[in-house]
């Protein structure tokens, strides 16, 4: 690779919310997931990352939102840069700087957007031009859900059984369905067990094999519901899949309880609003207490109003359907 000062690139990737969840790996090192998953990129929640390969640097450096990152964060990023170094034949260290436009520590996943943006920026700064499919497999090595933040809009991650066959691709176009994610932030408490540790525990639940056995059927059903924009069918599958993942979490050894009392209140209210009042909204939760209320964009204001009425303790973030990872004008860091 060239060693002049132009080995710099910036990329932006969006966070995503899974409708069919990734939980548990068949291979932890390669992050080959136990089941295929499906998600929607979130237009308003993104990470922008600049990578500069510098042969004169002794070791990788990482700044997040303008401050030096923790050793643990740097180690994880460095391990991912090793994957990219090996793929591109790069020997230099990298200076990495990353900013999230959403509050960190609000329990909103940042590893998906972070590792997707890091992958694209590091590859582009190495002057390589890889196809979307390979970028997705590389991003997966940093964080499984990051594989789904490379392609645009509604994205399916094929589980695969090798590094090459486990990648994500767009399932339908962004304009196909104007869905929105109204995130009810019920707590800013840091999660006690992160996803990486949680994936390793999944198989200790007697329910994981049942969850995985039904995942392909739920995936096929939700794809049909999205294709025909059948919100009623979509809502039932999204909620069931989230409940199944949390049932696995709660029955793992040791058990993982991510919900707060307020999470459960929101979940019950969402079902009442849908089944009682006819408001087209459903819920899904990741490895945290915040409740993602999924609805059509036209109904987002009504969902926000209902959440505000339910409790003054809920903060709200709103997002539409996001694009795929893309390059940005590079900024020196
Ligand atoms: C609950 O992708 O965060 O959000 O691969 O260890 O980084 P790592 O895990 P991660 O797991 C995401 C789990 C989830 C469900 C999902 O997004 O599918």
Boltz pocket constraint, residues with backbone or C-beta under 6 A from the ligand:
constraints:
  - pocket:
      binder: B
      contacts: [[A, 16], [A, 17], [A, 18], [A, 20], [A, 21], [A, 22], [A, 23], [A, 31], [A, 37], [A, 109], [A, 111], [A, 112], [A, 140], [A, 142], [A, 143], [A, 144], [A, 145], [A, 146], [A, 195], [A, 196], [A, 197], [A, 199], [A, 285], [A, 286], [A, 287]]
      max_distance: 6.0
